């Protein structure tokens, strides 16, 4: 049987799928990524450190915040700059807004229809009008967090090396703080819906990698948590992970220790679930899933649990900022040659940046490893294994195609990021 899916809808970017099955054996199974190379790493070379982070934000319209902030963190590492606690809190809030917004979009508008065989989004909204309102309310709150702090929700304006060009308005932050409980209730309701869903039964052994921090559920900072449960610094990990350019593809594939690994919400939950906030822990308990979990479809449920956690965390940080009273405290620094690497958890997994700069403040070397560039090798392995299971179950070609699309969407790939 030959399977060819020309276009997989409801993912960020364009991709299809090709597979051949003979006598129950998978001859080939690969994603057909239909995005051209964008060569951003080359474009950044010889650019000033003052402009590169604004350029990297353009890698993606769905997750520009994490590209901006990870770029800034890597530059600050190269310049040996330690930013203030206030700056970190504001950046963490922006990242929480990014994850909240992206997860709500993926959960309701991309993944939910797979569980009910609904292809028309208008029919989906008609079936779940209350949950549609909840998803939109959650997305809007995430966007507002980014906009109030960053100046706008897409391609933020205010973050800069050492701090912010302009601090957010306390009154607007107060409005968000007063709204968060209503949004949190919507997040719990949406998570409750995804707890009730029946997920495909597909267990495979796969390593998971993400950030880990001793004091918190890691988003903005931490060490790299490895499959062996050991932790590694960002710079050392980047020297250890291997990237391979695949023929006829604009996407590199990543491996660690010769293994294809998974990043994202399920990876974070597997390693850091004990650090979830109280309502998120309650949501996890209600889900009755065992951790660590090796079913990639549960990445969807992990995102629902993370929405609750991130909304709780937003409330805590908003309160802390409002009580502290924001003050200008940008860091003065001098430009000098250096190199630095940084990582932040994007909605889809860990994002890495590395810069080497010269005494004139120009970028000499740059490397960016996006979550989807890490996930795509593992996803293709999962597709082969899952397709083999479906072939043995003798599912129809149409059913098989739908399950393949569902698995791809469960990973929540961002192909524009992957082809940066």
C-alpha positions as CSV (number, residue, x, y, z in Angstrom):
1,X,0.0,0.0,0.0
2,X,1.3,3.4,-0.9
3,X,0.3,6.3,1.3
4,X,0.8,9.9,0.1
5,X,-0.6,12.8,2.0
6,X,0.0,16.0,0.0
7,X,-0.8,18.4,2.8
8,X,-1.2,18.0,6.6
9,X,-3.4,20.8,7.8
10,X,-3.5,22.5,11.2
11,X,0.3,22.6,11.7
12,X,2.5,25.7,11.5
13,X,4.1,25.5,8.0
14,X,3.6,23.1,5.1
15,X,4.3,19.3,5.1
16,X,3.0,16.1,3.6
17,X,3.7,12.5,4.3
18,X,4.9,9.5,2.1
19,X,5.0,5.8,3.1
20,X,5.1,2.4,1.4
21,X,3.8,-0.7,3.1
22,X,4.4,-4.2,1.8
23,X,3.3,-7.4,3.6
24,X,2.8,-5.4,6.8
25,X,6.4,-4.0,6.6
26,X,7.2,-0.3,6.3
27,X,9.5,0.2,3.4
28,X,9.8,4.0,4.0
29,X,7.9,6.6,6.0
30,X,9.0,10.2,6.0
31,X,7.7,13.7,6.3
32,X,7.7,15.7,3.1
33,X,8.5,19.1,4.4
34,X,7.5,21.7,1.8
35,X,9.3,24.7,3.2
36,X,12.4,26.3,1.6
37,X,15.6,27.0,3.5
38,X,15.6,30.5,4.9
39,X,19.3,30.8,5.8
40,X,18.8,33.0,8.9
41,X,22.0,31.9,10.5
42,X,23.9,33.2,7.5
43,X,21.9,36.4,7.4
44,X,22.9,37.1,11.1
45,X,26.6,36.9,10.4
46,X,28.4,40.3,10.3
47,X,25.2,41.9,11.8
48,X,25.4,44.1,14.9
49,X,24.4,42.6,18.2
50,X,21.9,45.4,18.5
51,X,19.8,44.2,15.6
52,X,20.1,40.4,15.5
53,X,17.4,39.7,18.1
54,X,14.8,41.8,16.2
55,X,15.7,39.7,13.1
56,X,15.5,36.4,14.9
57,X,11.9,37.3,16.0
58,X,10.9,37.1,12.4
59,X,11.8,33.4,12.3
60,X,8.2,32.7,13.5
61,X,5.0,34.6,13.9
62,X,3.6,32.0,16.3
63,X,6.5,32.0,18.8
64,X,8.6,35.3,18.2
65,X,9.0,36.0,21.9
66,X,11.2,32.9,22.6
67,X,13.4,33.7,19.6
68,X,13.9,37.3,20.8
69,X,14.6,36.3,24.4
70,X,16.9,33.4,23.7
71,X,18.9,35.5,21.3
72,X,19.2,38.2,23.9
73,X,20.3,35.6,26.6
74,X,23.0,34.2,24.4
75,X,24.3,37.7,23.6
76,X,24.3,38.6,27.3
77,X,26.2,35.4,28.0
78,X,28.8,36.4,25.4
79,X,29.1,39.9,26.9
80,X,29.2,38.5,30.5
81,X,26.0,40.5,31.4
82,X,23.9,39.5,34.4
83,X,20.5,41.0,34.1
84,X,18.3,42.1,37.1
85,X,15.7,40.0,38.8
86,X,13.1,42.4,37.6
87,X,14.2,41.8,34.0
88,X,14.0,38.1,34.5
89,X,10.5,38.3,35.9
90,X,9.2,40.4,33.0
91,X,10.8,38.0,30.5
92,X,9.3,35.0,32.3
93,X,5.9,36.6,32.1
94,X,6.4,37.1,28.4
95,X,7.3,33.5,28.0
96,X,4.3,32.3,30.0
97,X,2.1,34.4,27.7
98,X,3.8,32.8,24.7
99,X,3.1,29.3,25.9
100,X,-0.4,30.0,27.1
101,X,-1.3,31.5,23.7
102,X,0.3,28.8,21.6
103,X,-1.0,25.9,23.6
104,X,-4.6,27.2,23.5
105,X,-4.4,27.6,19.7
106,X,-3.0,24.1,19.3
107,X,-5.3,22.3,21.7
108,X,-8.7,23.6,20.5
109,X,-8.1,24.7,16.9
110,X,-5.5,22.2,15.8
111,X,-5.9,19.0,17.8
112,X,-9.4,18.7,19.2
113,X,-11.1,17.9,15.8
114,X,-8.9,14.8,15.5
115,X,-10.7,13.1,18.4
116,X,-14.2,13.6,16.7
117,X,-13.4,13.4,13.0
118,X,-14.5,17.0,12.4
119,X,-12.8,18.7,9.5
120,X,-14.8,21.9,9.5
121,X,-13.8,24.3,12.3
122,X,-17.2,26.0,12.3
123,X,-18.8,22.6,13.1
124,X,-16.2,22.2,15.9
125,X,-17.1,25.5,17.4
126,X,-20.8,24.8,17.1
127,X,-20.2,21.4,18.9
128,X,-18.1,23.1,21.7
129,X,-19.2,26.8,21.9
130,X,-18.3,27.1,25.6
131,X,-14.8,25.6,25.1
132,X,-14.3,27.7,22.0
133,X,-14.9,30.8,24.2
134,X,-12.5,29.5,26.8
135,X,-9.8,28.9,24.3
136,X,-10.2,32.4,22.9
137,X,-10.2,33.9,26.3
138,X,-7.0,32.0,27.2
139,X,-5.3,33.0,23.9
140,X,-6.2,36.7,24.4
141,X,-4.8,36.7,27.9
142,X,-1.5,35.2,26.7
143,X,-1.4,37.9,23.9
144,X,-2.0,40.7,26.4
145,X,0.8,39.5,28.7
146,X,3.2,39.8,25.7
147,X,1.7,43.1,24.4
148,X,1.8,44.9,27.7
149,X,5.4,44.0,28.4
150,X,6.8,43.7,24.9
151,X,4.9,46.6,23.2
152,X,3.1,44.3,20.8
153,X,2.1,40.6,20.8
154,X,3.9,39.6,17.6
155,X,7.6,40.6,17.2
156,X,8.0,42.4,20.5
157,X,9.6,45.8,20.6
158,X,10.9,46.5,24.1
159,X,13.3,43.7,25.1
160,X,16.9,44.6,24.6
161,X,20.4,43.5,25.8
162,X,20.5,44.1,29.5
163,X,16.8,44.8,30.0
164,X,13.9,46.7,28.3
165,X,13.7,50.0,26.3
166,X,10.4,50.7,28.1
167,X,8.8,49.2,31.2
168,X,5.2,48.1,31.2
169,X,2.5,50.2,32.6
170,X,1.6,49.2,36.2
171,X,-2.1,49.9,35.7
172,X,-2.2,47.5,32.7
173,X,-0.4,44.8,34.7
174,X,-2.9,45.3,37.4
175,X,-5.8,44.8,35.0
176,X,-4.2,41.5,33.9
177,X,-3.8,40.4,37.5
178,X,-7.5,41.1,38.1
179,X,-8.4,39.0,35.1
180,X,-6.2,36.0,35.7
181,X,-8.6,34.1,38.0
182,X,-11.3,34.1,35.3
183,X,-8.8,32.9,32.7
184,X,-7.5,30.3,35.1
185,X,-11.0,28.9,35.5
186,X,-11.3,28.7,31.7
187,X,-7.9,26.9,31.6
188,X,-9.2,24.3,34.1
189,X,-12.3,23.8,32.0
190,X,-10.3,23.3,28.8
191,X,-8.0,20.9,30.5
192,X,-11.0,19.0,31.9
193,X,-12.2,18.5,28.3
194,X,-8.8,17.0,27.3
195,X,-8.7,14.8,30.3
196,X,-11.9,13.1,29.1
197,X,-10.7,12.4,25.6
198,X,-9.7,8.9,24.5
199,X,-6.1,9.0,23.3
200,X,-4.7,6.4,20.8
201,X,-2.8,3.6,22.5
202,X,0.7,3.9,21.2
203,X,3.7,3.3,23.5
204,X,7.2,3.5,22.4
205,X,10.5,4.0,24.1
206,X,12.0,7.5,23.4
207,X,14.4,9.7,25.3
208,X,13.1,13.1,26.5
209,X,15.2,16.2,26.9
210,X,14.2,19.6,28.4
211,X,15.4,22.3,30.8
212,X,15.3,21.6,34.6
213,X,15.7,24.1,37.4
214,X,16.0,23.1,41.1
215,X,13.6,25.7,42.3
216,X,10.9,25.9,39.7
217,X,9.2,24.3,36.7
218,X,11.8,25.3,34.2
219,X,10.8,27.7,31.4
220,X,13.3,30.6,31.2
221,X,16.4,29.1,32.8
222,X,18.0,25.9,34.0
223,X,20.3,23.0,33.0
224,X,19.6,20.4,30.3
225,X,17.8,17.4,31.7
226,X,19.0,14.3,29.8
227,X,17.4,10.8,29.4
228,X,19.9,9.4,31.9
229,X,18.4,11.8,34.5
230,X,21.8,13.7,34.5
231,X,22.0,17.4,33.9
232,X,24.3,19.3,31.6
233,X,25.1,23.0,30.9
234,X,23.8,24.5,27.7
235,X,27.2,25.0,26.2
236,X,28.3,21.4,26.9
237,X,25.0,20.1,25.5
238,X,25.4,22.0,22.3
239,X,28.9,20.6,21.9
240,X,27.5,17.1,22.4
241,X,24.3,17.1,20.3
242,X,24.7,16.3,16.6
243,X,22.9,18.0,13.7
244,X,22.6,16.2,10.4
245,X,21.5,17.8,7.1
246,X,19.0,15.4,5.4
247,X,19.1,15.1,1.6
248,X,16.2,16.9,-0.1
249,X,15.2,18.7,3.1
250,X,15.7,22.1,4.5
251,X,15.4,20.8,8.0
252,X,18.4,19.4,10.0
253,X,17.8,16.5,12.3
254,X,19.2,16.3,15.8
255,X,20.5,13.4,17.9
256,X,22.0,13.0,21.3
257,X,24.3,10.0,22.0
258,X,23.1,8.5,18.8
259,X,19.5,8.7,19.9
260,X,16.5,10.5,18.4
261,X,14.8,12.4,21.2
262,X,11.6,14.3,22.0
263,X,11.2,17.8,23.4
264,X,8.1,19.8,24.3
265,X,5.3,19.7,26.9
266,X,5.4,15.9,27.5
267,X,9.2,16.0,28.0
268,X,8.8,18.9,30.5
269,X,6.0,17.0,32.3
270,X,8.0,13.8,32.4
271,X,11.1,15.5,34.0
272,X,9.5,18.3,36.0
273,X,5.9,17.3,37.0
274,X,6.7,17.5,40.7
275,X,7.3,21.2,40.3
276,X,3.9,22.0,38.8
277,X,1.7,24.6,40.6
278,X,-1.1,23.3,42.8
279,X,-4.0,23.4,40.4
280,X,-1.9,22.0,37.6
281,X,-0.9,19.1,40.0
282,X,-4.6,18.6,40.7
283,X,-5.2,18.5,36.9
284,X,-2.4,16.0,36.4
285,X,-3.8,13.8,39.2
286,X,-7.3,13.9,37.6
287,X,-5.8,12.9,34.2
288,X,-4.6,9.6,35.8
289,X,-1.7,9.3,33.4
290,X,1.5,7.6,34.7
291,X,4.7,9.5,34.4
292,X,7.1,9.2,32.8
293,X,4.8,8.6,29.9
294,X,6.0,7.3,26.5
295,X,2.8,7.9,24.4
296,X,3.5,10.9,22.1
297,X,-0.3,11.6,21.8
298,X,-0.2,12.6,25.5
299,X,1.8,15.7,24.4
300,X,-1.6,17.2,23.8
301,X,-2.8,16.5,27.3
302,X,0.6,17.8,28.7
303,X,-0.1,21.1,26.9
304,X,-3.5,21.3,28.6
305,X,-1.9,20.8,32.0
306,X,0.8,23.4,31.2
307,X,-1.8,26.0,30.5
308,X,-3.1,25.7,34.0
309,X,0.4,25.8,35.4
310,X,1.4,28.8,33.4
311,X,-1.7,30.8,34.3
312,X,-1.0,30.0,38.0
313,X,2.6,31.1,37.5
314,X,1.5,34.3,35.7
315,X,-0.6,35.2,38.7
316,X,2.3,34.7,41.1
317,X,4.7,36.8,39.0
318,X,2.2,39.6,38.3
319,X,1.6,39.9,42.1
320,X,5.4,39.9,42.8
321,X,6.0,42.6,40.2
322,X,3.1,44.8,41.3
323,X,4.3,44.6,44.9
324,X,7.8,45.5,43.9
325,X,7.0,48.6,41.9
326,X,8.9,48.6,38.6
327,X,12.0,50.8,38.3
328,X,14.4,51.4,35.4
329,X,17.4,49.2,36.0
330,X,19.0,48.3,32.7
331,X,22.6,47.1,32.8
332,X,25.4,49.2,31.5
333,X,27.9,47.2,29.5
334,X,30.8,47.5,27.1
335,X,31.1,45.6,23.8
336,X,33.9,43.1,23.7
337,X,34.7,39.8,21.9
338,X,33.1,36.7,23.4
339,X,30.9,33.7,22.9
340,X,27.7,32.6,24.6
341,X,24.9,30.0,24.4
342,X,21.5,30.1,25.9
343,X,18.3,28.0,26.1
344,X,14.6,28.7,26.8
345,X,11.6,26.4,26.7
346,X,9.5,27.4,23.7
347,X,5.9,26.0,23.5
348,X,7.2,23.1,21.4
349,X,10.4,22.4,23.3
350,X,13.8,23.7,24.1
351,X,15.2,26.4,21.8
352,X,19.0,27.0,21.7
353,X,21.1,29.9,20.5
354,X,24.8,30.3,20.2
355,X,26.7,33.5,19.2
356,X,30.4,34.3,18.8
357,X,30.9,38.1,18.5
358,X,34.0,40.3,17.9
359,X,35.3,43.5,19.5
360,X,33.2,45.6,17.1
361,X,30.0,43.9,18.3
362,X,29.4,42.0,15.1
363,X,28.3,38.4,14.9
364,X,31.0,36.1,13.6
365,X,29.3,32.7,14.2
366,X,25.7,31.7,15.0
367,X,23.9,28.5,15.6
368,X,20.2,28.1,16.3
369,X,18.6,24.7,17.1
370,X,14.8,24.9,17.2
371,X,12.4,22.4,18.9
372,X,11.0,21.0,15.7
373,X,14.5,20.5,14.3
374,X,15.1,18.3,17.4
375,X,11.7,16.5,17.2
376,X,11.5,15.7,13.5
377,X,13.8,12.7,13.6
378,X,11.9,11.2,16.6
379,X,8.6,12.0,14.9
380,X,9.6,10.1,11.8
381,X,10.7,7.1,13.9
382,X,7.3,7.2,15.7
383,X,5.5,7.4,12.4
384,X,7.2,4.2,11.2
385,X,6.4,2.4,14.4
386,X,2.8,3.6,14.5
387,X,2.3,2.9,10.8
388,X,3.5,-0.7,11.4
389,X,1.0,-1.1,14.3
390,X,-1.9,0.3,12.1
391,X,-0.9,-2.1,9.3
392,X,-1.1,-5.1,11.6
393,X,-4.5,-3.9,12.8
394,X,-5.6,-3.8,9.2
395,X,-7.0,-0.3,9.4
396,X,-8.4,1.2,6.2
397,X,-6.2,3.6,4.2
398,X,-8.4,6.5,5.1
399,X,-8.3,5.6,8.8
400,X,-4.5,5.2,8.6
401,X,-4.1,8.6,7.0
402,X,-6.2,10.3,9.7
403,X,-4.1,8.6,12.4
404,X,-0.9,9.7,10.8
405,X,-2.1,13.3,10.6
406,X,-3.2,13.1,14.3
407,X,0.3,11.9,15.4
408,X,2.0,14.7,13.4
409,X,-0.3,17.3,15.0
410,X,0.3,15.8,18.5
411,X,3.9,16.9,18.1
412,X,2.7,20.4,17.3
413,X,5.5,21.0,14.8
414,X,6.6,24.5,13.6
415,X,8.2,24.0,10.2
416,X,9.0,27.6,9.6
417,X,11.1,27.5,12.8
418,X,12.7,24.3,11.7
419,X,13.7,25.7,8.3
420,X,15.2,28.9,9.8
